[in-house]
């Protein structure tokens, strides 16, 4: 199996595992395990740990130990971060955009990349580079579900995970579009709930989010 097919197979499994991928920003390493356990218990198995804080790689490594969790790294900007995420145990990586160097790095690694796009030209460049599983980012700022519907009508072979400004109220409209497999968001884990250690509330919000899957 060539790398592109392998990557698509892995990403189809990742994107299809739950309707919502929590986009996680970890400030305190000690929050990683209880947060991951609460999200997985609520039905959100795919966890995207963004590389935005000093604790991120340690948190990613810790979350990989939670049974049932599928853990990836987000906000990956270059090959060095890509490799650091892989060493920490990432099963997939997510970027806000796509460069030629990042595309080349992805082709040379078994762990797949879900690159970000926001316009038709960016989707075309991503397809030419071999990527048909894409993040749509920043979703709400880039035109929301209406803009993404227009892209889906043109790029019939692409599957999307929109992220950026999506809420519990808007997620269902995105998920109603057949080519939108899942959405990314932070609403299932409010910052105040993480800060106070209210894991039961996060589990409840995750359970609500996991029930958003619509029949195809």
Secondary structure, DSSP 8 states (H G I E B T S, - for coil): --HHHHHHHHHHHHHHS-SEEEEE--S-TTHHHHHHHHHHHTT--EEEEETTSTTHHHHHHHHTTSTT-EEEEES--SHHHHHHHHHTT-SEEE-SS--HHHHHHHHT-SSEEEEEE-SHHHHHHHHHTT--EEEETTTTTTTHHHHHHHHHHH-TT-EEEEESS--HHHHHHHHTSTTEEEEEESTTS-HHHHHHT-HHHHHHHHHHHHTT----
